Amino acid sequence: MAGNLDQPLKLSISLDKPLDEIIASRRSKDGGGHGGKVRSSACPAVSASRSDSPAPISHVDATRPGPHPSRIAGGVSVADIANAPSGERTLKVSSTTPPKKLAGSIALVCDGGCGEAPLLLPLGAACVNQATKAIAIARRDLLRRPAALLDDAADDDEWEPTFLSCFPGFRDDSKRAVSMQCDKEAKAPWAGAADATLTIASGTNPATLAGAIAGKVRQGMKVAARACGADAVSNAVFAVARAREYLADDGIDVYFVPEFDKEIVRGEGEETRTVIVFRICKAAGSAPTPLVADEEE
């Protein structure tokens, strides 16, 4: 995969190119497809003295400020970011960033270089909303990706799906801005109906919501949250970031998986609207919760 990105094509890929155009371009250029992801290799090492390097894969240290690399500048292509070392695989998100195009960039970075998923840097509710939509789209596209688009289409049996997730964290002590660290999970999130579903509005207090999430996670419950609108989606992301802090002392970390859903608008007949459902999941390595421990016994 890294060899493909070292070709002249890498200079032609921009942040605003959608996934389908990237795939079509690469297939016509080298006869290959969307590369398989790399799970076992590590990104090039970064000096341990860097304060902006991302959290370890365990994600348990939820209280540290989110990474904020400084090398990412205007004009840098997504292919360059995909080949960047750990701590510099960063995509900035504005309120006008098209989610579908950002989703294509996320997928490309996930497959590029060492295969580490990118860090998203949104600023403001509208930006967080666009980033969350993009993660949902990228996750769906990576799961649906046909085997024919892989570099080694003949080895379809070796391909494994990418379960994209997001670990939000605060970028500084003011807790007014979040970073959204994407990751590739080894297994799918919990399935079936949620034990508790929280409805989030534009006026929902993220700190209060975070307490509710943390309390239910401690009980071993499968927690989901539903949000419609930029402010509500932003509140959900901020709430998960706070819940990670609340759960840190318990040895528990959580991430969210966003998905699109439809719901009927009350009082409007059969009219529906699109909402984002957040599946809130325990991260690998978290301490067992009482109910989970009982089930395992």
C-alpha positions in Angstrom: 0.0 0.0 0.0 2.8 2.4 0.9 4.3 1.8 -2.5 1.2 3.0 -4.2 1.1 6.2 -2.2 4.8 6.9 -3.1 3.9 7.2 -6.8 3.1 10.6 -8.4 -0.6 9.9 -7.7 0.0 11.0 -4.1 0.4 14.7 -5.1 -2.9 14.6 -7.0 -5.0 13.5 -4.1 -6.6 16.4 -2.1 -8.6 16.6 1.1 -11.8 17.2 -0.9 -11.7 14.1 -3.1 -14.4 11.5 -2.3 -13.7 7.8 -1.7 -15.3 6.7 -5.0 -13.2 9.1 -7.0 -10.0 8.0 -5.2 -10.8 4.3 -5.8 -11.6 4.9 -9.5 -8.4 6.9 -10.0 -6.2 4.3 -8.3 -7.8 1.4 -10.2 -7.2 3.1 -13.5 -3.6 4.1 -12.6 -2.2 0.8 -11.3 -4.8 -1.8 -11.9 -5.2 -2.4 -8.2 -7.9 -1.4 -5.8 -8.4 0.1 -2.4 -5.6 -1.4 -0.4 -6.0 -3.8 2.5 -5.5 -2.4 5.9 -2.4 -3.0 8.0 -3.1 -4.2 11.5 0.2 -5.5 12.8 2.8 -3.0 11.6 3.6 0.1 13.6 3.9 3.7 12.5 7.4 5.2 12.3 8.6 6.0 15.7 8.2 9.5 17.1 10.4 11.0 19.8 9.1 10.3 23.3 9.6 13.9 24.2 6.8 15.0 21.9 3.9 16.3 23.9 1.5 16.1 21.0 1.8 12.4 20.2 -1.5 10.5 20.4 -2.6 8.4 23.3 -1.6 4.7 23.4 -3.8 2.2 21.8 -5.3 1.3 25.2 -6.9 4.8 25.2 -7.2 4.5 29.0 -5.6 7.9 29.6 -8.7 9.9 28.8 -7.7 12.9 30.9 -4.7 14.0 28.9 -5.3 16.8 26.3 -6.0 15.5 22.8 -3.0 15.5 20.4 -2.6 18.6 18.2 0.2 18.1 15.8 1.7 21.3 14.3 3.2 20.1 11.0 -0.1 19.8 9.2 -0.4 22.9 7.0 -2.5 24.1 4.1 -1.8 22.4 0.8 -0.7 19.1 2.3 -2.3 16.2 0.4 -4.2 13.4 2.0 -1.7 11.0 0.6 1.1 12.8 2.4 -0.9 12.6 5.6 -1.5 8.9 5.0 2.2 8.4 4.8 3.0 10.5 7.9 4.2 9.0 11.1 2.2 8.6 14.3 1.2 12.0 15.7 1.0 13.7 12.3 -1.8 11.7 10.7 -4.3 14.6 11.2 -7.2 15.9 9.2 -8.6 19.3 10.0 -12.4 19.7 9.8 -14.3 22.9 9.0 -18.0 23.6 9.1 -18.1 23.5 5.2 -16.1 20.2 4.9 -18.4 17.8 2.9 -18.8 14.7 5.0 -18.6 12.3 2.0 -15.3 13.8 0.9 -13.9 13.7 4.4 -15.0 10.1 4.7 -12.9 9.3 1.6 -9.9 11.0 3.2 -10.4 9.0 6.4 -10.5 5.7 4.5 -7.4 6.6 2.5 -5.5 7.5 5.7 -6.6 4.2 7.3 -5.1 2.3 4.4 -2.0 4.4 3.9 1.4 3.9 5.3 1.3 2.0 8.5 -2.5 1.9 8.5 -3.1 4.0 11.6 -6.5 5.8 11.6 -6.4 9.6 11.5 -7.0 12.2 14.2 -9.8 14.7 13.3 -9.6 18.3 14.6 -13.0 20.0 14.5 -13.7 23.3 16.1 -17.3 24.2 17.0 -20.5 22.3 16.9 -21.0 22.5 13.1 -17.4 21.0 12.6 -18.0 18.2 15.1 -21.3 17.4 13.3 -19.5 17.2 10.0 -16.7 15.0 11.4 -19.2 12.6 13.1 -21.1 12.2 9.8 -17.9 11.5 8.0 -16.9 8.8 10.5 -20.3 7.2 10.0 -20.0 7.2 6.2 -16.3 6.0 6.3 -17.2 3.2 8.7 -20.1 2.1 6.4 -18.0 2.3 3.3 -15.1 0.4 4.8 -17.4 -2.4 5.9 -19.1 -2.6 2.5 -15.9 -2.3 0.5 -16.0 -5.0 -2.2 -13.2 -7.5 -2.3 -12.6 -6.7 -6.0 -11.2 -3.3 -4.9 -8.4 -4.8 -2.9 -4.8 -4.9 -4.1 -4.8 -8.7 -4.0 -8.3 -9.5 -5.2 -7.3 -13.1 -5.5 -6.7 -13.4 -1.8 -10.2 -12.4 -0.8 -10.2 -14.8 2.2 -7.4 -12.8 3.8 -9.3 -9.6 3.9 -10.8 -8.5 7.2 -13.4 -5.7 7.7 -12.4 -2.4 9.3 -14.5 -1.5 12.3 -14.0 2.2 12.6 -14.5 3.8 16.0 -13.9 7.2 17.6 -12.3 8.1 20.9 -13.1 11.8 21.6 -11.0 13.8 24.0 -10.5 17.4 25.1 -7.8 19.4 23.4 -7.0 21.5 26.5 -8.1 22.1 30.1 -10.9 24.5 29.0 -12.8 21.6 27.6 -14.2 23.8 24.9 -12.8 21.9 21.9 -12.4 18.2 21.2 -10.1 16.1 19.1 -11.6 12.9 17.6 -9.1 10.1 17.4 -10.3 7.4 15.0 -9.3 3.9 15.5 -9.7 0.5 13.9 -11.2 -2.1 16.3 -10.5 -5.8 16.1 -14.2 -6.7 16.4 -17.6 -5.2 15.7 -19.4 -3.1 18.4 -22.1 -4.7 20.4 -25.2 -5.7 18.4 -28.9 -5.9 19.1 -31.1 -3.6 21.1 -29.5 -1.2 23.6 -30.2 -1.7 27.3 -30.5 2.1 27.6 -31.2 4.7 24.8 -30.6 8.4 25.6 -32.2 11.1 23.5 -30.0 14.1 23.1 -31.2 17.6 22.2 -29.5 20.9 21.4 -30.0 22.0 25.0 -28.7 18.8 26.6 -26.0 19.4 29.2 -23.0 17.3 28.1 -21.7 17.0 31.7 -25.1 15.6 32.9 -25.3 13.3 29.9 -21.8 12.1 30.6 -22.7 11.1 34.1 -25.7 9.1 32.8 -23.5 7.4 30.3 -20.8 6.6 32.8 -23.3 5.2 35.3 -24.9 2.9 32.9 -21.6 1.7 31.5 -20.5 0.8 35.1 -23.6 -1.3 35.4 -22.5 -3.3 32.3 -25.3 -1.9 30.1 -25.2 -1.4 26.4 -25.7 2.3 25.9 -26.9 4.1 22.8 -27.6 7.8 22.2 -29.7 9.5 19.5 -29.0 13.0 18.2 -30.5 15.1 15.5 -28.9 18.4 14.5 -25.4 19.9 14.8 -25.8 21.0 18.4 -27.2 17.7 19.6 -24.5 15.7 17.8 -21.8 18.0 19.3 -23.3 17.5 22.8 -23.1 13.7 22.3 -19.4 13.8 21.3 -18.6 16.1 24.2 -20.5 13.9 26.6 -18.5 10.8 25.5 -15.3 12.7 26.0 -16.4 13.6 29.6 -17.6 10.1 30.3 -14.1 8.8 29.4 -12.8 11.0 32.2 -15.4 10.0 34.6 -14.7 6.3 34.0 -10.9 6.5 34.0 -10.6 5.9 37.8 -12.6 2.7 37.3 -10.1 1.4 34.7 -12.7 1.7 32.0 -12.5 3.5 28.7 -15.2 3.9 26.0 -15.5 4.9 22.4 -18.4 5.6 20.1 -19.5 4.2 16.8 -21.9 6.6 14.8 -24.5 5.2 12.5 -27.4 6.9 10.5 -31.0 6.0 11.3 -34.5 7.2 10.4 -37.2 8.1 12.8 -40.8 9.4 12.4 -41.4 13.0 13.3 -44.2 13.2 15.8 -47.2 15.0 14.6 -46.0 15.0 11.0 -47.7 11.9 9.7 -45.3 9.7 7.9 -42.6 12.3 7.6 -39.2 11.0 8.8 -35.9 12.6 9.7 -32.3 11.4 9.8 -30.7 11.0 13.2 -27.2 9.8 14.3 -27.1 6.9 16.7 -24.1 6.6 18.9 -23.3 3.1 20.1 -21.1 3.6 23.2 -18.7 0.6 23.7 -16.1 -0.4 26.2 -12.6 -0.3 24.8 -10.4 -3.4 24.9 -8.4 -3.7 28.1 -11.1 -2.0 30.2 -11.9 -3.4 33.7 -14.9 -5.7 33.7 -18.1 -4.2 35.0 -20.2 -6.1 37.6 -22.9 -7.4 35.1 -20.3 -8.4 32.6 -18.3 -10.2 35.2 -21.4 -12.1 36.4 -22.1 -13.2 32.8 -18.6 -14.4 32.4 -18.8 -16.5 35.5 
